[in-house]
Amino acid sequence: MRNLSLFPLIMMAAVVSCMRSPIDEVAETITKERLRAPIETLSSDDFRGRSTGTSGEEKTVDYLISYLEKHGIEGGMPGGSYVQEVPLLGQQTDEGAQMTISREGQPLHTFDYYTNFMGWPANLEEKISINEAELVYVGYGIQAPEEDWDDFKDADVKGKVLVVKNNDPASSPDLFKGETRLYYGRYDYKYEKARDMGAAGVLIIHTTPTAGYGWNVVANGWDREQFYLRGDQSMNDSPTQFNGWLTREASASLFESAGLDLDTQLEAAEDRSFEPVPLEGLSLSLELSATYRQQHAQNVLGVIEGTHSDLKEEYVVFTAHHDHLGTTKPVEGDSINNGALDNAAGVSAVLNLARTYQNLQPQLKRSVLFLFTGAEEVGLLGAKYWAEHPTVHPGNVTGNINLDGMNVYGKTEDIVLIGYRRNTVSDLIEEVAAEKNVEVKPDPHPDRGYFYRSDHFELAKKGIPAIFPNAGTEFIDKPEGYGATVDSLQDANYHTVHDEINEYWDLSGMVRDVRLFFDAGYRMINAGEMQSWRQGDEFKQKRLEMIEEAGSR
């Protein structure tokens, strides 16, 4: 006899199945297993940390191309190839240098490379020599007319070594967006400004609060080979001989020798009335040597062509950097920086998005570009090169979602957006998140300047509305204090040999987030209008210029 009590349940399941759209079905193929597989491969020791210009990068590029080909995704370069060569100049500064601080020719302090300071030739010379240069503390080293702020006043700093406070002013919410780090707070800006002012060198005072990371990140990051886009005349013609960092401890000794208190001077820089402070009687001597090699990084591009006759010339761009730090000084016998979270996880997310969108290609109005950048860890150079030599005019790119690190520690009630509500891409993600009962939050650490520290920044500088999602912080079904545990793991593992898959990994949150980005991306691909920046945003004007330029071609 048939069990008639099961009939209503069977019918209900059939109805629910019929209600599920092809989009839902495709999204559900984004699973823990499919996300984990590329991460395990790319973060294995076989890939040697995926450093720029190494066999590890070659192996990474081969893997990415193989994945895209396997899933029917065409190459995104003109002619159909997958690789955009990024011409680089590699610089390796010799270790063992010492910086000498003297008074009237008599040495007072000797600071050791790596332990006390980091430095490298800023003018791409093989040897630089600074002999008893004067030092001057210039606060944040910022000139910002729109904020009525000038740390240099009328001081002549040509030929001198600048000592600079990290970050930007945060004493008032009315200045420099309060605790939100702007480009003025980035080390790039400090070095560019020193060059503009004709300084002989520049040292940024490192503290963990002002940098957002410890000295180990500075030392490991700048000790390895550095890369620059080949042919950058601004560096070749630079009057600044060296750029560098100085530890807090060394900085305190330096200021004390000049009769100054470091903390007092750091605090003084918070006021717009600050004036440069010469480190009276002190001089700096330093010799640095470097070797150079021409090299290429590689961007990998895959593309899915849209189907709408008018909209297929417009693109949604997903980015993730495939490189990491390679090998560095051994820690307990381990020298490979595997980069599982940073950024094998982001690469896996974009690969899975490419795979799922390809299954929906007939329903995609706009085209989709998947840009896996190289040389991100050495200055966003792959993204910068693509932005300067785009395969798609920036004015025809509707928006960018950049995935750099993912939520690998479990499902959360929330998600964080770097660039929250700055543009309509953020709005789309927030719309989808609301439907999934996920709370969207702004950057919890605006002082760290994350918006200027990943590839989307280079696209944003070309006017492309870009967003940088980060993991949420309110974990579901985890022990009390789990958020603090995750924070400690992040701090301990970031840019170290410990960035590997570990026992805390739980990809349920990554599955939820990637499905969310898939849905938001699908809406962006098929939206009636292109995405835009909020009125008053720093990238709004560039967006308008790029759209006009694209339309006139």
C-alpha positions as CSV (number, residue, x, y, z in Angstrom):
1,M,0.0,0.0,0.0
2,R,1.3,3.5,-0.9
3,N,2.2,5.8,1.9
4,L,-0.1,8.7,1.0
5,S,1.2,10.8,3.9
6,L,4.4,11.3,1.9
7,F,2.6,12.7,-1.1
8,P,2.2,16.3,0.1
9,L,5.9,16.5,1.0
10,I,6.9,15.1,-2.4
11,M,4.7,17.7,-4.2
12,M,6.1,20.5,-2.1
13,A,9.6,19.5,-2.9
14,A,8.7,19.5,-6.6
15,V,7.2,22.9,-6.4
16,V,10.2,24.3,-4.6
17,S,12.5,22.7,-7.2
18,C,10.5,24.3,-10.0
19,M,10.7,27.7,-8.2
20,R,14.5,27.6,-8.2
21,S,16.0,29.6,-11.0
22,P,18.9,28.5,-13.2
23,I,20.9,31.3,-11.4
24,D,20.2,29.7,-8.0
25,E,21.2,26.3,-9.3
26,V,24.5,27.6,-10.7
27,A,25.2,29.6,-7.5
28,E,24.8,26.4,-5.5
29,T,27.7,24.9,-7.4
30,I,30.0,27.2,-5.5
31,T,30.8,24.8,-2.7
32,K,33.5,24.3,0.0
33,E,35.2,21.6,-2.1
34,R,35.3,23.7,-5.3
35,L,36.7,26.7,-3.4
36,R,39.2,24.7,-1.4
37,A,40.8,22.9,-4.3
38,P,42.5,25.9,-6.0
39,I,43.6,27.2,-2.6
40,E,45.3,23.9,-1.7
41,T,47.1,23.8,-5.0
42,L,48.2,27.4,-5.2
43,S,49.4,27.6,-1.5
44,S,51.3,24.3,-1.7
45,D,55.0,24.3,-1.3
46,D,55.4,23.4,-5.0
47,F,54.4,26.9,-5.9
48,R,57.2,28.4,-3.7
49,G,55.1,31.3,-2.5
50,R,54.3,32.6,-6.0
51,S,56.8,35.4,-6.0
52,T,57.0,37.8,-9.0
53,G,59.5,36.8,-11.6
54,T,60.1,33.3,-10.3
55,S,59.3,29.7,-11.3
56,G,56.5,29.9,-8.8
57,E,54.8,32.6,-10.8
58,E,55.2,30.6,-14.0
59,K,53.6,27.6,-12.4
60,T,50.8,29.8,-11.1
61,V,50.1,31.3,-14.5
62,D,50.0,27.8,-16.1
63,Y,47.5,26.7,-13.5
64,L,45.2,29.7,-14.0
65,I,45.3,29.3,-17.8
66,S,44.6,25.6,-17.5
67,Y,41.6,26.3,-15.2
68,L,40.1,28.9,-17.5
69,E,40.6,26.7,-20.6
70,K,39.0,23.7,-18.9
71,H,35.9,25.7,-18.2
72,G,35.6,27.3,-21.6
73,I,36.6,30.8,-20.7
74,E,38.5,32.6,-23.5
75,G,41.7,34.6,-23.2
76,G,41.1,38.3,-22.5
77,M,43.9,39.8,-24.5
78,P,43.5,41.1,-28.0
79,G,44.0,38.0,-30.2
80,G,42.7,35.7,-27.6
81,S,45.8,35.0,-25.5
82,Y,45.6,34.8,-21.7
83,V,48.7,36.7,-20.6
84,Q,49.6,40.3,-20.4
85,E,53.3,40.8,-19.9
86,V,54.1,43.5,-17.4
87,P,57.7,44.8,-18.0
88,L,59.5,45.3,-14.7
89,L,62.8,46.3,-13.3
90,G,63.8,44.2,-10.3
91,Q,65.9,45.9,-7.5
92,Q,67.7,43.9,-4.8
93,T,69.3,46.0,-2.1
94,D,72.4,44.5,-0.6
95,E,72.1,43.6,3.1
96,G,74.6,44.6,5.7
97,A,74.3,48.3,5.3
98,Q,74.6,50.6,8.3
99,M,73.2,54.0,8.9
100,T,75.4,56.4,11.0
101,I,74.1,59.3,12.9
102,S,76.8,61.8,13.9
103,R,77.3,65.1,15.7
104,E,80.0,67.3,14.4
105,G,81.6,64.3,12.7
106,Q,81.5,62.1,15.7
107,P,79.3,59.0,15.4
108,L,76.5,58.7,18.0
109,H,74.4,55.9,16.7
110,T,74.8,53.1,14.2
111,F,71.6,51.6,12.9
112,D,71.6,48.2,11.3
113,Y,69.8,47.3,8.1
114,Y,66.7,45.1,8.7
115,T,66.9,45.4,12.5
116,N,66.7,49.2,12.9
117,F,66.0,50.6,9.4
118,M,65.1,49.6,5.9
119,G,66.4,51.6,2.9
120,W,66.9,51.3,-0.8
121,P,68.0,53.5,-3.7
122,A,65.1,55.7,-4.7
123,N,66.7,56.8,-8.0
124,L,67.4,53.2,-9.3
125,E,71.2,53.7,-9.0
126,E,73.5,50.8,-8.3
127,K,75.2,52.8,-5.5
128,I,74.1,55.7,-3.5
129,S,76.1,57.6,-0.9
130,I,74.8,60.1,1.7
131,N,77.6,61.9,3.6
132,E,76.6,63.8,6.7
133,A,73.3,65.1,5.4
134,E,71.2,67.3,7.6
135,L,67.9,65.8,9.0
136,V,64.6,67.6,9.4
137,Y,61.4,66.3,10.9
138,V,58.4,67.4,8.7
139,G,55.5,65.9,10.6
140,Y,53.3,64.0,8.3
141,G,55.0,65.5,5.3
142,I,51.7,66.5,3.7
143,Q,50.7,69.4,1.5
144,A,46.9,69.4,1.1
145,P,45.5,72.8,-0.1
146,E,41.9,71.6,0.2
147,E,42.6,71.0,3.9
148,D,44.6,74.2,4.3
149,W,47.4,71.9,5.4
150,D,51.1,72.4,4.7
151,D,53.7,70.6,6.9
152,F,56.6,72.1,5.0
153,K,55.6,75.8,5.3
154,D,58.4,77.6,3.5
155,A,61.2,75.4,4.6
156,D,63.9,74.5,2.1
157,V,64.5,70.8,2.4
158,K,66.5,70.3,-0.7
159,G,69.4,67.9,-0.1
160,K,68.2,67.0,3.4
161,V,66.9,63.8,4.8
162,L,63.3,64.0,5.8
163,V,62.0,62.2,8.9
164,V,58.3,61.7,8.5
165,K,55.4,60.5,10.7
166,N,53.4,57.7,9.2
167,N,49.6,58.0,8.4
168,D,47.7,61.3,8.1
169,P,46.2,63.6,10.8
170,A,43.4,62.0,12.8
171,S,42.9,64.5,15.6
172,S,39.6,65.9,14.2
173,P,36.8,64.2,12.2
174,D,36.7,67.4,10.1
175,L,40.3,66.9,8.8
176,F,41.4,64.2,6.4
177,K,38.2,62.2,7.1
178,G,39.2,61.7,10.7
179,E,40.6,58.2,11.4
180,T,40.1,57.1,7.8
181,R,43.5,56.8,6.2
182,L,43.6,58.7,2.8
183,Y,46.3,58.5,0.2
184,Y,48.1,61.2,2.1
185,G,48.7,58.6,4.8
186,R,50.3,56.0,2.5
187,Y,54.1,55.6,2.3
188,D,53.8,56.0,-1.5
189,Y,52.7,59.6,-1.0
190,K,55.5,60.3,1.5
191,Y,58.2,59.1,-1.0
192,E,56.6,61.0,-3.9
193,K,56.4,64.2,-1.8
194,A,60.1,63.9,-0.8
195,R,61.0,63.6,-4.5
196,D,58.9,66.7,-5.3
197,M,60.6,68.7,-2.6
198,G,64.1,67.7,-3.7
199,A,65.0,65.9,-0.5
200,A,68.1,63.6,-0.5
201,G,66.3,60.9,1.4
202,V,63.3,60.1,3.5
203,L,62.7,57.9,6.6
204,I,59.2,57.0,7.8
205,I,58.9,56.5,11.5
206,H,57.3,53.1,12.0
207,T,54.9,52.4,14.8
208,T,52.5,49.5,14.8
209,P,49.4,51.8,15.4
210,T,50.3,54.2,12.6
211,A,51.2,51.5,10.1
212,G,48.6,48.9,11.0
213,Y,51.2,46.1,11.1
214,G,54.4,45.3,12.9
215,W,58.0,45.9,12.0
216,N,58.3,42.4,10.7
217,V,56.0,43.2,7.8
218,V,58.1,46.2,6.9
219,A,61.4,44.3,7.2
220,N,60.2,41.2,5.3
221,G,58.4,43.3,2.7
222,W,61.3,45.6,1.8
223,D,64.1,43.1,2.2
224,R,63.1,41.1,-0.8
225,E,63.5,42.1,-4.4
226,Q,61.5,45.2,-5.2
227,F,60.0,45.9,-8.6
228,Y,59.2,49.0,-10.6
229,L,57.5,49.4,-13.9
230,R,60.3,49.6,-16.4
231,G,60.9,53.1,-17.9
232,D,59.5,55.1,-15.0
233,Q,61.3,58.4,-15.6
234,S,60.0,60.0,-12.4
235,M,62.3,57.6,-10.5
236,N,65.2,57.7,-12.9
237,D,65.3,61.5,-12.6
238,S,64.6,61.5,-8.9
239,P,66.7,63.9,-6.7
240,T,65.9,61.6,-3.8
241,Q,68.7,59.1,-3.4
242,F,67.0,56.8,-0.9
243,N,63.7,55.9,0.7
244,G,63.3,54.0,3.9
245,W,61.7,53.2,7.3
246,L,63.1,53.6,10.8
247,T,61.9,51.6,13.9
248,R,60.2,53.4,16.7
249,E,63.1,52.6,19.0
250,A,65.7,54.0,16.6
251,S,63.5,57.0,16.0
252,A,63.3,57.7,19.7
253,S,67.1,57.5,20.0
254,L,67.5,59.9,17.0
255,F,65.2,62.5,18.5
256,E,66.7,62.2,21.9
257,S,70.1,63.0,20.5
258,A,68.6,66.2,19.1
259,G,67.2,67.1,22.5
260,L,63.7,66.2,21.4
261,D,61.1,63.8,22.7
262,L,59.6,61.5,20.0
263,D,56.1,61.3,21.4
264,T,55.9,65.1,21.9
265,Q,56.9,65.6,18.3
266,L,54.5,63.0,17.0
267,E,51.7,64.7,18.8
268,A,52.8,68.1,17.5
269,A,52.2,66.9,13.9
270,E,48.5,66.7,14.6
271,D,48.1,70.5,14.3
272,R,48.0,72.4,11.0
273,S,50.3,75.0,12.6
274,F,53.1,72.5,12.8
275,E,56.4,73.7,11.3
276,P,59.4,71.6,10.3
277,V,61.8,70.8,13.1
278,P,65.5,70.5,12.2
279,L,67.3,67.8,14.2
280,E,69.9,70.3,15.2
281,G,73.5,69.3,15.1
282,L,72.8,65.8,13.7
283,S,73.8,64.4,10.4
284,L,73.2,61.1,8.6
285,S,75.6,59.0,6.5
286,L,74.5,56.0,4.5
287,E,75.8,53.9,1.6
288,L,73.5,51.5,-0.2
289,S,74.2,49.2,-3.1
290,A,71.7,47.4,-5.3
291,T,71.6,45.1,-8.2
292,Y,69.1,45.2,-11.0
293,R,67.5,42.8,-13.5
294,Q,64.9,43.2,-16.2
295,Q,61.9,41.0,-15.5
296,H,58.3,40.5,-16.4
297,A,55.3,39.9,-14.2
298,Q,52.3,38.3,-15.8
299,N,48.6,39.3,-15.6
300,V,46.3,36.5,-16.6
301,L,43.0,37.6,-18.2
302,G,39.9,35.6,-19.0
303,V,36.8,36.9,-20.7
304,I,33.1,36.0,-21.2
305,E,31.5,37.9,-24.0
306,G,28.1,39.5,-23.3
307,T,25.1,38.9,-25.5
308,H,23.3,42.3,-25.7
309,S,24.1,44.1,-28.9
310,D,24.5,47.5,-27.2
311,L,25.9,46.4,-23.8
312,K,28.4,43.7,-24.6
313,E,31.1,46.4,-25.2
314,E,30.8,47.3,-21.5
315,Y,32.5,45.1,-18.9
316,V,32.3,44.1,-15.3
317,V,35.8,43.4,-14.0
318,F,36.6,40.9,-11.2
319,T,40.2,41.2,-9.9
320,A,42.4,39.0,-7.6
321,H,46.2,39.1,-7.4
322,H,47.9,35.7,-7.9
323,D,51.3,36.6,-6.5
324,H,52.7,36.4,-2.9
325,L,56.0,36.9,-1.1
326,G,57.9,33.8,-2.3
327,T,60.6,32.7,0.1
328,T,62.1,34.8,2.9
329,K,64.3,34.3,6.0
330,P,63.5,30.9,7.5
331,V,61.3,30.7,10.6
332,E,61.8,27.4,12.4
333,G,63.1,26.0,9.2
334,D,60.2,27.2,7.0
335,S,61.0,29.9,4.4
336,I,58.0,29.6,2.1
337,N,55.3,32.2,2.3
338,N,52.5,30.1,1.0
339,G,49.9,32.8,0.8
340,A,46.8,30.7,1.4
341,L,44.6,33.5,2.6
342,D,46.6,36.2,0.8
343,N,45.6,35.6,-1.9
344,A,45.1,32.0,-3.1
345,A,41.6,32.4,-1.5
346,G,40.7,35.4,-3.6
347,V,42.0,33.7,-6.7
348,S,39.9,30.7,-6.0
349,A,36.8,32.9,-5.5
350,V,37.3,34.6,-8.9
351,L,38.0,31.3,-10.6
352,N,34.7,30.0,-9.3
353,L,32.9,33.1,-10.3
354,A,34.3,32.7,-13.9
355,R,33.2,29.1,-13.9
356,T,29.7,29.9,-12.8
357,Y,29.1,32.9,-15.1
358,Q,30.3,30.8,-18.0
359,N,27.4,28.4,-17.3
360,L,25.0,31.4,-17.7
361,Q,26.7,33.1,-20.7
362,P,23.5,33.3,-22.8
363,Q,21.9,35.4,-20.0
364,L,24.8,37.9,-19.6
365,K,24.2,41.2,-21.3
366,R,27.5,42.8,-20.5
367,S,30.9,41.1,-20.9
368,V,32.9,40.0,-17.9
369,L,36.7,40.3,-17.5
370,F,38.5,38.2,-14.9
371,L,41.8,39.9,-14.2
372,F,44.4,37.9,-12.2
373,T,47.1,40.4,-11.5
374,G,50.8,39.8,-10.9
375,A,53.2,42.0,-8.9
376,E,50.5,43.2,-6.4
377,E,52.7,42.5,-3.4
378,V,55.4,44.7,-4.8
379,G,53.3,47.8,-5.4
380,L,50.1,46.9,-7.2
381,L,52.2,46.9,-10.4
382,G,50.2,44.4,-12.4
383,A,47.0,46.3,-11.8
384,K,48.8,49.6,-12.5
385,Y,50.1,48.3,-15.8
386,W,46.6,47.1,-16.9
387,A,45.1,50.4,-15.9
388,E,47.7,52.2,-18.0
389,H,47.5,49.7,-20.8
390,P,43.9,48.5,-20.6
391,T,42.5,45.8,-22.7
392,V,39.1,47.5,-22.2
393,H,38.8,51.3,-22.0
394,P,38.2,52.3,-18.4
395,G,35.2,54.3,-19.5
396,N,33.6,51.1,-20.8
397,V,34.1,49.3,-17.5
398,T,30.9,49.6,-15.4
399,G,32.4,48.4,-12.1
400,N,35.0,46.3,-10.3
401,I,34.8,43.8,-7.5
402,N,38.3,43.1,-6.1
403,L,38.8,39.9,-4.0
404,D,41.9,40.0,-1.9
405,G,41.6,37.6,1.1
406,M,38.3,35.9,1.9
407,N,36.4,34.7,5.0
408,V,38.0,31.4,5.7
409,Y,37.1,31.1,9.4
410,G,33.3,30.4,9.3
411,K,30.0,32.0,8.5
412,T,29.3,35.5,9.8
413,E,26.2,37.6,10.3
414,D,27.9,40.4,8.4
415,I,30.3,41.4,5.7
416,V,32.6,44.4,5.4
417,L,33.0,46.6,2.4
418,I,36.1,48.7,1.9
419,G,34.7,51.7,0.1
420,Y,31.3,51.3,1.7
421,R,28.7,53.5,0.0
422,R,31.3,55.4,-2.1
423,N,29.7,54.1,-5.3
424,T,26.7,52.1,-6.6
425,V,28.7,48.8,-6.7
426,S,28.6,49.0,-2.9
427,D,24.8,49.6,-3.1
428,L,24.3,46.5,-5.3
429,I,26.2,44.3,-2.8
430,E,24.2,45.8,0.1
431,E,21.0,45.1,-1.8
432,V,21.8,41.5,-2.3
433,A,23.1,41.1,1.3
434,A,19.8,42.5,2.7
435,E,17.9,39.8,0.8
436,K,20.2,37.2,2.4
437,N,19.9,38.7,5.9
438,V,23.5,39.7,5.9
439,E,24.5,43.0,7.5
440,V,26.9,45.2,5.5
441,K,29.4,47.2,7.5
442,P,32.0,49.8,6.7
443,D,35.7,49.3,7.2
444,P,36.3,48.7,11.0
445,H,39.9,49.9,10.6
446,P,39.6,53.0,8.4
447,D,43.0,54.2,9.8
448,R,44.8,51.4,8.0
449,G,43.9,52.8,4.5
450,Y,42.9,49.5,3.0
451,F,41.2,51.2,0.1
452,Y,44.6,52.2,-1.1
453,R,46.3,48.9,-0.5
454,S,44.9,46.5,-3.1
455,D,44.4,46.3,-6.9
456,H,41.0,48.0,-7.1
457,F,42.8,51.3,-6.2
458,E,44.6,51.4,-9.5
459,L,41.3,50.9,-11.3
460,A,39.6,53.5,-9.2
461,K,42.3,56.0,-10.2
462,K,41.0,55.5,-13.7
463,G,37.5,56.3,-12.6
464,I,36.2,52.8,-12.4
465,P,33.7,52.3,-9.6
466,A,35.4,49.7,-7.4
467,I,34.7,47.9,-4.2
468,F,36.9,45.7,-2.0
469,P,34.8,43.3,0.2
470,N,36.4,41.9,3.4
471,A,35.3,39.2,5.8
472,G,32.6,39.9,8.4
473,T,33.4,39.9,12.1
474,E,30.2,38.5,13.8
475,F,30.7,34.8,13.7
476,I,27.8,32.3,13.8
477,D,27.9,29.1,15.8
478,K,31.4,29.7,17.1
479,P,32.7,29.7,20.7
480,E,32.7,32.8,22.7
481,G,35.7,35.0,21.9
482,Y,36.1,33.4,18.5
483,G,36.4,36.8,16.8
484,A,39.4,37.7,18.9
485,T,41.0,34.4,18.0
486,V,40.5,35.1,14.3
487,D,42.0,38.6,14.8
488,S,45.1,37.1,16.5
489,L,45.4,34.5,13.7
490,Q,45.3,37.3,11.1
491,D,47.9,39.4,12.9
492,A,50.2,36.4,13.4
493,N,49.9,35.0,9.8
494,Y,49.7,38.1,7.6
495,H,52.8,38.2,5.3
496,T,54.5,35.4,7.1
497,V,55.3,31.8,6.5
498,H,52.3,30.9,8.7
499,D,49.7,31.9,6.0
500,E,48.7,28.3,5.4
501,I,45.5,26.3,5.6
502,N,45.1,25.4,9.3
503,E,42.7,23.7,11.7
504,Y,40.6,26.9,12.1
505,W,39.6,27.1,8.5
506,D,35.9,26.8,7.8
507,L,34.9,27.7,4.3
508,S,31.1,27.9,5.0
509,G,31.5,31.7,5.2
510,M,33.5,31.9,2.0
511,V,30.8,29.9,0.2
512,R,28.1,32.3,1.4
513,D,30.1,35.4,0.5
514,V,31.2,34.2,-3.0
515,R,27.5,33.3,-3.8
516,L,26.6,36.8,-2.6
517,F,29.2,38.4,-5.0
518,F,28.0,36.1,-7.7
519,D,24.5,37.5,-7.3
520,A,25.6,41.1,-7.1
521,G,27.9,40.7,-10.1
522,Y,25.1,39.1,-12.1
523,R,22.9,42.2,-11.4
524,M,25.7,44.5,-12.3
525,I,26.3,42.6,-15.6
526,N,22.6,43.0,-16.5
527,A,21.8,46.4,-15.0
528,G,20.1,49.0,-17.1
529,E,22.8,51.6,-16.3
530,M,26.5,51.7,-15.6
531,Q,27.7,52.0,-12.1
532,S,28.9,55.4,-10.7
533,W,30.7,57.1,-7.8
534,R,28.9,59.2,-5.2
535,Q,28.8,63.0,-5.8
536,G,31.9,64.5,-4.3
537,D,34.0,61.3,-4.3
538,E,37.6,61.8,-5.2
539,F,37.2,59.6,-8.3
540,K,34.0,61.0,-9.6
541,Q,35.5,63.5,-12.0
542,K,37.9,61.0,-13.4
543,R,34.9,58.7,-14.1
544,L,33.2,61.4,-16.1
545,E,36.3,62.1,-18.1
546,M,36.9,58.4,-18.9
547,I,33.2,57.9,-20.0
548,E,33.5,60.9,-22.3
549,E,36.8,59.7,-23.7
550,A,35.4,56.2,-24.4
551,G,32.4,57.7,-26.1
552,S,34.5,59.9,-28.4
553,R,36.6,57.0,-29.7
